[in-house]
Amino acid sequence: MNEDKLIIETRQLCKNFGPTIALNHVDLKIYRGQITGLIGENGSGKSTITSILAGMQPASSGEMFFKGKPHKPSTMIEGAALGIGMIVQEQGYVSGISIAQNIFLGEEGRFRRHGIISRSAMVKAAQEALNNIGCNDIDASWYIEQIDLQDRKLVELARVMASNPEVLVVDETTTALSQRGRSIIYDIMRRMRDEDKAVIFISHDLDELMEVCDRMVVLRDGNLITDLDKPEFEPNLIKRHMVGRDMGEKYYREDYDGTVSDEVVLDVDNVTSGSGLLINFSMQVHKGEILGIGGLSHCGMHELGKVVFGEEKILTGSVTHVPSGQKIRDARHAIKLGMGYVSKDRDHEALVLSASIRDNISSAGLDKINDGPFILPNKEKAYVNQQVQTLSIKCASINQNVQYLSGGNKQKVVFGKWIGRDCDILILDCPTRGVDVGVKAAMYALIDDMKRQGKTIIMISEELAELIGMADRLLILKDGSLAGEFQRSRQLTEHEIIECMI
């Protein structure tokens, strides 16, 4: 690569979190006119190195250079002022204020007129920022809560692009976006490349990376493993570099008979949800079945998971746990009936980030580790350790706060909550969102094993390959109603399903 195009360089960059080595003497180069993909398993150091570049946290040792000059931003505001914009994986907006205020957070002084901030001027500028990225349908004067989570991520993108960065860091953002949102962000990344700027793109979607990126850098356990140019992109080679071994052929289920028991364990009868996203919806779920649920954004599939678990109010209809004959009243009732639920929104609905691994896993199994009103510490420790070992959760100890885990290990903690309870029915909403291929393979094997034990899985997913690869039966939702049903088959293609979706 032409060294004249070099815009960012790290030399021997290290980052330690206590005894954990997150980055180990990493030498990284980022060039203008390129979209560089950072790829690796959860905990490999991808988000760590970009957060240091952007000013979110300091390095433990080593050097950084930006446009040939020493680079050591102490905050993200300083990093942005220098020309490095970052869209973070987790929530990057402030609740309770307008979209315009979110876009210009910390920059309100730009709109001060005679000592008073002109809200109309701020809204006008914010609307221009939204229009510039192709979000004309979002009104900058609205409160941030008036738009859904996917559009909030686009607001974050508008905020970053309003500062006209020379380097854009996109950290796992596309997993939270609809196809429209992904197209918007891909267009911006390509536009920056064509303007001789630089993009650093972190994603666990290998197909996405291979399509969008010009170059890929693979990290593993805090070490830079290899640097690949576009002609060298080959899926199995990349996976081998990521995990340090051959992944093998087995990834999804290998059986295709799709036979399940005739015994019905859940009966959803003419349900209309409180959100209005499910309308007179009915389905039955069988014992030992992996039932896939798919569809486009706002089709109602995520609300279906909440309705079945009793997390969302229903206006009409019922959800019946057939073995007991009881109608699901709420989530607590569902848990008592042997059900579990892994939410799509892991950090806000499935975990308490400020609590330990121990507290998170044991929270769903208190009735299994108590003696009357008292929790038995030794029993709790054994219970949690069993899940940590079973799921290979990488952690310093079970007392480590969940917020310091990688995305994949956070997801394993969520699984551990329900596997520890030995749930008979498990609802999984986007169970492999934001996790690497190694963790995905482990989760698929776990789901397959649960099926073989006679457990029932409802798998809601935005990844068609995952649904085709794992489900015995696949239901496609559209506008809150059933649009199509597919049985497990080697011949089933994404094209057939997409036609049903649209």
C-alpha positions as CSV (number, residue, x, y, z in Angstrom):
1,M,0.0,0.0,0.0
2,N,1.2,3.5,-0.8
3,E,2.5,4.9,2.6
4,D,1.5,8.4,1.5
5,K,-2.1,7.3,2.1
6,L,-1.3,6.2,5.7
7,I,-3.7,8.1,8.0
8,I,-3.6,6.1,11.3
9,E,-0.8,4.0,12.7
10,T,-0.4,2.2,16.0
11,R,2.9,0.9,17.2
12,Q,3.2,-1.7,19.9
13,L,-0.2,-0.7,21.3
14,C,-1.2,-2.5,24.5
15,K,-4.3,-2.4,26.7
16,N,-4.7,-4.3,30.0
17,F,-7.8,-4.7,32.1
18,G,-6.3,-6.0,35.4
19,P,-4.8,-9.3,34.5
20,T,-6.7,-9.5,31.2
21,I,-4.6,-8.5,28.1
22,A,-7.0,-6.9,25.6
23,L,-4.3,-5.7,23.2
24,N,-0.9,-7.2,22.9
25,H,1.7,-5.0,21.1
26,V,-0.5,-4.3,18.1
27,D,0.9,-2.6,15.0
28,L,-2.0,-1.5,12.9
29,K,-2.1,0.7,9.8
30,I,-5.2,2.4,8.3
31,Y,-5.1,4.0,4.9
32,R,-7.1,6.6,3.0
33,G,-9.3,5.5,0.2
34,Q,-10.0,2.2,1.9
35,I,-12.8,0.4,3.9
36,T,-10.8,-1.7,6.4
37,G,-12.6,-4.5,8.1
38,L,-11.6,-5.4,11.7
39,I,-12.6,-9.0,12.3
40,G,-12.1,-11.5,15.1
41,E,-13.9,-13.5,17.8
42,N,-15.6,-11.7,20.7
43,G,-12.9,-10.5,23.0
44,S,-10.3,-10.3,20.3
45,G,-9.6,-6.6,20.8
46,K,-11.5,-5.0,17.9
47,S,-13.7,-2.6,19.9
48,T,-10.8,-2.0,22.3
49,I,-8.4,-0.7,19.7
50,T,-11.0,1.5,18.0
51,S,-12.2,3.0,21.3
52,I,-8.6,4.0,22.1
53,L,-8.2,5.6,18.6
54,A,-11.5,7.5,19.1
55,G,-10.5,8.7,22.6
56,M,-13.0,6.7,24.6
57,Q,-10.3,5.2,26.8
58,P,-6.5,5.4,27.0
59,A,-3.9,2.7,26.0
60,S,-1.8,1.1,28.6
61,S,1.3,1.5,26.5
62,G,2.4,2.0,22.9
63,E,2.1,4.9,20.4
64,M,-0.6,6.2,18.0
65,F,-0.2,8.5,15.1
66,F,-2.9,10.4,13.1
67,K,-1.8,12.0,9.8
68,G,1.8,11.6,10.9
69,K,1.5,13.3,14.2
70,P,1.4,11.7,17.7
71,H,-2.2,11.0,18.6
72,K,-3.5,10.7,22.2
73,P,-7.1,12.0,22.5
74,S,-8.4,12.1,26.1
75,T,-12.1,12.1,25.2
76,M,-14.3,11.2,22.2
77,I,-15.1,14.9,21.8
78,E,-11.4,15.5,21.3
79,G,-11.1,12.6,18.9
80,A,-14.0,13.9,16.9
81,A,-12.5,17.4,16.8
82,L,-9.4,15.9,15.4
83,G,-11.3,14.0,12.7
84,I,-12.2,10.6,14.0
85,G,-15.9,9.8,14.3
86,M,-17.2,6.6,15.8
87,I,-20.6,5.0,15.9
88,V,-20.6,2.7,18.9
89,Q,-22.1,-0.8,19.2
90,E,-24.3,0.0,22.2
91,Q,-26.7,2.9,22.9
92,G,-25.1,6.2,21.7
93,Y,-28.0,8.6,22.2
94,V,-29.4,10.5,25.2
95,S,-33.1,9.8,26.2
96,G,-35.6,12.5,27.0
97,I,-34.3,15.1,24.5
98,S,-35.0,15.9,20.9
99,I,-33.3,14.4,17.9
100,A,-31.7,17.8,17.1
101,Q,-30.3,18.0,20.6
102,N,-28.9,14.5,20.3
103,I,-27.2,15.4,17.0
104,F,-25.6,18.6,18.4
105,L,-25.0,17.4,22.0
106,G,-22.1,19.4,23.4
107,E,-22.2,21.8,20.5
108,E,-25.3,23.9,21.5
109,G,-23.1,27.0,21.5
110,R,-23.1,27.0,17.7
111,F,-26.7,28.1,17.8
112,R,-26.5,30.8,20.5
113,R,-28.0,34.1,19.5
114,H,-27.7,37.0,21.9
115,G,-27.1,34.6,24.8
116,I,-30.1,32.4,23.9
117,I,-29.8,29.0,22.0
118,S,-32.0,29.2,18.9
119,R,-33.8,25.9,18.8
120,S,-35.2,26.6,15.3
121,A,-31.6,27.0,14.0
122,M,-30.5,23.8,15.7
123,V,-33.5,21.8,14.3
124,K,-32.8,23.2,10.8
125,A,-29.1,22.2,10.9
126,A,-30.0,18.8,12.3
127,Q,-32.6,18.2,9.6
128,E,-29.8,19.0,7.0
129,A,-27.6,16.5,8.7
130,L,-30.3,13.8,8.5
131,N,-31.1,14.7,4.9
132,N,-27.4,14.4,4.0
133,I,-27.4,10.8,5.0
134,G,-30.7,10.0,3.3
135,C,-33.0,10.1,6.3
136,N,-35.5,12.7,5.1
137,D,-38.4,10.8,6.8
138,I,-37.0,11.5,10.3
139,D,-38.1,14.9,11.7
140,A,-35.3,16.5,13.7
141,S,-37.8,18.3,16.0
142,W,-39.2,14.9,17.3
143,Y,-38.1,13.5,20.7
144,I,-35.7,10.6,20.3
145,E,-38.2,8.2,21.8
146,Q,-40.7,8.9,18.9
147,I,-38.5,6.8,16.6
148,D,-37.6,3.1,16.9
149,L,-34.2,1.7,17.9
150,Q,-33.0,1.3,14.2
151,D,-33.7,4.9,13.4
152,R,-32.0,6.1,16.6
153,K,-28.9,4.4,15.3
154,L,-29.2,6.4,12.1
155,V,-29.5,9.6,14.2
156,E,-26.1,8.6,15.8
157,L,-24.8,8.3,12.2
158,A,-26.1,11.7,11.3
159,R,-24.4,13.2,14.4
160,V,-21.1,11.7,13.5
161,M,-21.2,12.7,9.9
162,A,-22.2,16.3,10.8
163,S,-18.7,16.8,12.0
164,N,-17.3,15.7,8.6
165,P,-14.8,13.1,9.9
166,E,-11.7,12.0,8.0
167,V,-11.9,8.5,9.6
168,L,-15.3,6.8,10.4
169,V,-15.4,3.9,12.8
170,V,-18.5,1.7,12.5
171,D,-18.6,-0.7,15.4
172,E,-21.1,-3.5,15.0
173,T,-23.8,-1.0,14.1
174,T,-25.3,-2.8,11.1
175,T,-26.6,-5.7,13.3
176,A,-29.1,-3.2,14.8
177,L,-30.3,-1.9,11.4
178,S,-32.9,-2.8,8.9
179,Q,-31.9,-3.4,5.2
180,R,-32.7,0.3,4.5
181,G,-30.5,1.3,7.4
182,R,-27.7,-0.9,6.2
183,S,-27.9,0.5,2.7
184,I,-27.6,4.0,4.1
185,I,-24.5,3.2,6.1
186,Y,-22.9,1.3,3.2
187,D,-23.5,4.3,0.9
188,I,-21.8,6.6,3.4
189,M,-18.8,4.3,3.8
190,R,-18.3,4.0,0.1
191,R,-18.7,7.8,-0.3
192,M,-16.0,8.4,2.3
193,R,-13.7,5.9,0.5
194,D,-14.3,7.7,-2.8
195,E,-13.5,11.0,-1.1
196,D,-10.1,9.6,-0.1
197,K,-11.1,9.3,3.6
198,A,-10.9,6.1,5.7
199,V,-13.4,3.7,7.2
200,I,-12.8,1.1,9.9
201,F,-15.7,-1.4,9.9
202,I,-16.3,-3.9,12.7
203,S,-18.8,-6.7,12.0
204,H,-19.4,-10.4,12.7
205,D,-21.2,-10.8,9.4
206,L,-18.5,-12.3,7.2
207,D,-20.5,-12.0,4.0
208,E,-21.1,-8.3,4.8
209,L,-17.4,-7.7,5.4
210,M,-16.3,-9.5,2.2
211,E,-18.8,-7.5,0.1
212,V,-18.1,-4.0,1.6
213,C,-14.4,-4.0,2.6
214,D,-11.3,-3.5,0.5
215,R,-9.1,-5.0,3.2
216,M,-9.4,-7.1,6.4
217,V,-7.3,-7.2,9.5
218,V,-7.8,-10.2,11.8
219,L,-7.4,-10.0,15.5
220,R,-7.3,-12.9,17.9
221,D,-6.8,-12.7,21.7
222,G,-5.5,-9.2,21.5
223,N,-2.9,-10.0,18.7
224,L,-2.9,-8.9,15.1
225,I,-2.9,-12.2,13.2
226,T,-3.0,-11.2,9.6
227,D,-3.8,-8.5,7.0
228,L,-5.7,-9.5,3.9
229,D,-6.4,-7.6,0.7
230,K,-9.6,-8.2,-1.3
231,P,-8.2,-10.8,-3.7
232,E,-7.3,-12.9,-0.6
233,F,-10.8,-12.9,0.9
234,E,-11.9,-16.6,1.3
235,P,-14.4,-17.5,4.1
236,N,-12.7,-20.6,5.4
237,L,-9.3,-19.0,5.5
238,I,-10.7,-16.0,7.4
239,K,-12.5,-18.2,9.9
240,R,-9.3,-20.2,10.4
241,H,-7.3,-17.0,11.2
242,M,-10.1,-15.8,13.5
243,V,-10.4,-18.9,15.7
244,G,-6.9,-20.5,15.2
245,R,-8.3,-23.7,13.9
246,D,-10.4,-25.2,11.1
247,M,-14.1,-24.6,11.7
248,G,-14.9,-27.8,9.9
249,E,-18.0,-28.3,7.7
250,K,-20.5,-28.6,10.4
251,Y,-22.1,-25.3,11.4
252,Y,-25.9,-25.6,11.2
253,R,-27.8,-28.8,11.7
254,E,-27.0,-31.6,9.4
255,D,-30.2,-33.5,9.6
256,Y,-33.1,-32.7,7.3
257,D,-36.0,-35.0,8.3
258,G,-37.7,-32.2,10.2
259,T,-39.9,-34.6,12.1
260,V,-41.2,-33.5,15.5
261,S,-43.7,-34.8,18.0
262,D,-47.4,-34.4,17.5
263,E,-47.6,-33.1,21.0
264,V,-48.5,-29.4,21.1
265,V,-46.8,-27.4,24.0
266,L,-47.9,-23.9,23.1
267,D,-51.1,-22.7,21.5
268,V,-51.2,-19.0,20.4
269,D,-54.8,-18.3,19.5
270,N,-56.0,-15.1,17.6
271,V,-53.6,-12.8,19.5
272,T,-53.6,-9.1,18.9
273,S,-50.8,-7.4,20.8
274,G,-50.9,-4.1,22.7
275,S,-48.4,-2.6,20.3
276,G,-50.7,-3.4,17.4
277,L,-47.8,-5.2,15.6
278,L,-49.5,-8.6,15.9
279,I,-53.0,-8.9,14.5
280,N,-55.2,-12.0,15.2
281,F,-52.1,-14.2,15.0
282,S,-52.3,-17.9,15.7
283,M,-49.8,-20.7,15.8
284,Q,-49.0,-24.0,17.6
285,V,-45.6,-25.1,18.7
286,H,-44.7,-28.8,19.2
287,K,-42.5,-30.6,21.7
288,G,-38.9,-31.0,20.5
289,E,-39.4,-28.5,17.7
290,I,-37.2,-25.7,16.6
291,L,-39.7,-23.2,15.2
292,G,-38.2,-20.4,13.2
293,I,-39.8,-17.0,13.0
294,G,-38.7,-14.5,10.4
295,G,-39.8,-11.4,8.5
296,L,-38.8,-7.8,7.6
297,S,-38.6,-4.9,10.1
298,H,-41.9,-4.2,12.0
299,C,-43.5,-7.4,10.8
300,G,-44.3,-8.3,14.5
301,M,-41.8,-11.2,15.0
302,H,-40.0,-9.6,17.9
303,E,-43.4,-8.7,19.6
304,L,-44.4,-12.3,19.1
305,G,-41.6,-13.5,21.3
306,K,-42.6,-11.1,24.1
307,V,-46.3,-12.0,23.8
308,V,-45.6,-15.7,24.1
309,F,-43.4,-15.1,27.2
310,G,-46.0,-12.8,28.8
311,E,-43.8,-9.7,28.4
312,E,-46.2,-7.8,26.3
313,K,-49.9,-7.1,26.9
314,I,-52.4,-8.7,24.5
315,L,-55.7,-7.0,23.6
316,T,-57.4,-10.1,22.3
317,G,-56.7,-13.9,22.1
318,S,-54.6,-16.1,24.4
319,V,-51.4,-17.9,24.8
320,T,-51.9,-21.4,26.4
321,H,-49.2,-23.6,27.9
322,V,-50.8,-26.8,26.7
323,P,-49.2,-29.4,29.1
324,S,-50.6,-27.5,32.2
325,G,-53.7,-26.1,30.4
326,Q,-52.9,-22.7,31.8
327,K,-53.0,-19.4,29.9
328,I,-49.8,-17.3,30.2
329,R,-50.5,-14.3,32.5
330,D,-47.1,-12.7,32.6
331,A,-43.4,-13.5,32.5
332,R,-43.2,-14.7,36.1
333,H,-46.0,-17.2,35.3
334,A,-44.2,-18.3,32.1
335,I,-41.0,-19.0,34.1
336,K,-42.9,-21.1,36.6
337,L,-44.3,-23.1,33.7
338,G,-40.7,-23.9,32.5
339,M,-40.2,-21.2,29.9
340,G,-37.3,-18.9,29.2
341,Y,-36.7,-15.9,27.0
342,V,-33.5,-14.4,25.4
343,S,-34.3,-10.8,24.4
344,K,-32.9,-9.2,21.2
345,D,-32.0,-6.2,23.3
346,R,-29.4,-8.0,25.4
347,D,-28.0,-5.0,27.4
348,H,-31.3,-3.4,28.3
349,E,-33.7,-6.3,28.7
350,A,-31.7,-9.5,29.3
351,L,-28.8,-8.4,31.6
352,V,-28.0,-6.1,34.5
353,L,-24.7,-4.7,33.2
354,S,-23.6,-3.3,36.5
355,A,-24.1,-6.7,38.3
356,S,-21.8,-9.7,38.3
357,I,-21.9,-12.8,36.1
358,R,-22.9,-14.6,39.3
359,D,-25.9,-12.4,40.0
360,N,-27.1,-12.4,36.4
361,I,-27.1,-16.1,36.0
362,S,-28.5,-16.9,39.4
363,S,-31.3,-14.3,39.1
364,A,-33.4,-16.7,37.0
365,G,-32.8,-19.7,39.2
366,L,-33.3,-18.4,42.8
367,D,-35.8,-21.1,43.5
368,K,-33.0,-23.7,42.8
369,I,-30.4,-22.2,45.1
370,N,-32.4,-21.1,48.1
371,D,-33.5,-22.6,51.4
372,G,-36.7,-20.8,52.3
373,P,-36.0,-17.0,52.2
374,F,-32.2,-17.6,52.2
375,I,-29.8,-18.0,49.2
376,L,-27.2,-20.7,49.9
377,P,-23.9,-19.2,48.7
378,N,-22.1,-22.5,48.0
379,K,-25.1,-23.8,46.1
380,E,-25.3,-20.6,44.1
381,K,-21.6,-20.7,43.3
382,A,-21.8,-24.3,42.1
383,Y,-24.9,-23.4,40.0
384,V,-23.2,-20.5,38.3
385,N,-19.9,-22.2,37.8
386,Q,-21.7,-25.1,36.1
387,Q,-23.1,-22.6,33.5
388,V,-19.7,-20.8,33.1
389,Q,-18.1,-24.2,32.3
390,T,-20.8,-25.6,30.1
391,L,-20.9,-22.4,28.0
392,S,-17.1,-21.7,28.1
393,I,-17.7,-18.1,29.3
394,K,-14.4,-16.3,29.3
395,C,-14.1,-14.3,32.5
396,A,-11.7,-13.4,35.3
397,S,-14.2,-14.9,37.8
398,I,-17.9,-15.3,38.3
399,N,-17.8,-12.0,40.3
400,Q,-16.7,-10.0,37.3
401,N,-19.2,-7.4,36.2
402,V,-21.0,-8.3,33.0
403,Q,-20.4,-4.9,31.4
404,Y,-16.7,-5.8,31.0
405,L,-17.4,-8.9,29.0
406,S,-17.3,-9.1,25.2
407,G,-20.6,-9.3,23.3
408,G,-20.3,-13.1,22.8
409,N,-19.7,-13.8,26.5
410,K,-22.5,-11.5,27.5
411,Q,-24.8,-13.5,25.3
412,K,-23.5,-16.7,26.9
413,V,-24.4,-15.3,30.3
414,V,-28.0,-14.7,29.0
415,F,-28.2,-18.3,27.8
416,G,-26.8,-19.5,31.1
417,K,-29.7,-17.9,33.0
418,W,-32.2,-20.2,31.3
419,I,-30.1,-23.3,30.7
420,G,-29.4,-23.4,34.4
421,R,-33.2,-23.6,34.9
422,D,-33.4,-26.5,32.5
423,C,-36.3,-24.7,30.6
424,D,-38.6,-26.9,28.5
425,I,-39.5,-24.0,26.2
426,L,-36.9,-21.4,25.2
427,I,-37.7,-18.3,23.1
428,L,-34.6,-17.0,21.4
429,D,-34.9,-13.5,19.8
430,C,-31.9,-12.9,17.5
431,P,-29.8,-15.3,19.7
432,T,-26.5,-14.9,17.7
433,R,-26.8,-11.2,17.1
434,G,-23.4,-9.5,17.5
435,V,-21.4,-12.7,18.2
436,D,-18.5,-14.2,16.2
437,V,-18.5,-17.4,14.1
438,G,-17.0,-19.5,16.9
439,V,-19.6,-18.5,19.4
440,K,-22.4,-18.9,16.8
441,A,-21.2,-22.5,16.1
442,A,-21.3,-23.3,19.8
443,M,-24.8,-21.8,20.2
444,Y,-26.1,-23.8,17.2
445,A,-24.7,-27.0,18.7
446,L,-26.3,-26.1,22.1
447,I,-29.7,-25.5,20.4
448,D,-29.4,-28.7,18.5
449,D,-28.6,-30.6,21.7
450,M,-31.6,-29.1,23.5
451,K,-33.8,-30.2,20.6
452,R,-32.5,-33.8,21.0
453,Q,-33.3,-33.6,24.7
454,G,-37.0,-32.9,23.7
455,K,-36.8,-29.2,24.5
456,T,-38.8,-26.7,22.4
457,I,-37.1,-23.7,20.8
458,I,-38.8,-20.7,19.2
459,M,-36.0,-19.0,17.2
460,I,-36.8,-15.5,16.0
461,S,-34.1,-14.2,13.6
462,E,-33.3,-11.6,11.0
463,E,-30.7,-14.0,9.4
464,L,-32.4,-16.2,6.8
465,A,-29.4,-18.6,6.6
466,E,-29.7,-19.2,10.4
467,L,-33.4,-20.0,10.1
468,I,-33.0,-22.3,7.1
469,G,-30.0,-24.0,8.8
470,M,-31.7,-24.6,12.2
471,A,-35.5,-24.6,12.0
472,D,-37.8,-27.7,11.6
473,R,-40.5,-25.3,10.5
474,L,-40.3,-21.7,9.5
475,L,-43.1,-19.1,9.8
476,I,-42.8,-15.8,8.0
477,L,-44.7,-12.8,9.3
478,K,-45.7,-9.7,7.4
479,D,-47.7,-6.8,8.8
480,G,-48.5,-8.7,12.0
481,S,-50.0,-11.7,10.2
482,L,-48.7,-15.1,8.9
483,A,-47.5,-14.7,5.3
484,G,-46.1,-18.1,4.7
485,E,-44.9,-21.4,6.3
486,F,-42.0,-23.6,5.2
487,Q,-40.9,-27.1,6.2
488,R,-37.3,-28.0,6.7
489,S,-35.7,-29.0,3.4
490,R,-32.3,-29.1,1.7
491,Q,-34.0,-27.4,-1.3
492,L,-35.4,-24.4,0.7
493,T,-33.7,-21.2,-0.5
494,E,-33.5,-17.6,0.8
495,H,-35.0,-16.4,-2.5
496,E,-38.3,-18.3,-1.8
497,I,-38.5,-16.9,1.7
498,I,-37.8,-13.3,0.6
499,E,-40.5,-13.5,-2.0
500,C,-42.9,-14.4,0.8
501,M,-41.6,-11.5,3.0
502,I,-42.2,-8.8,0.4
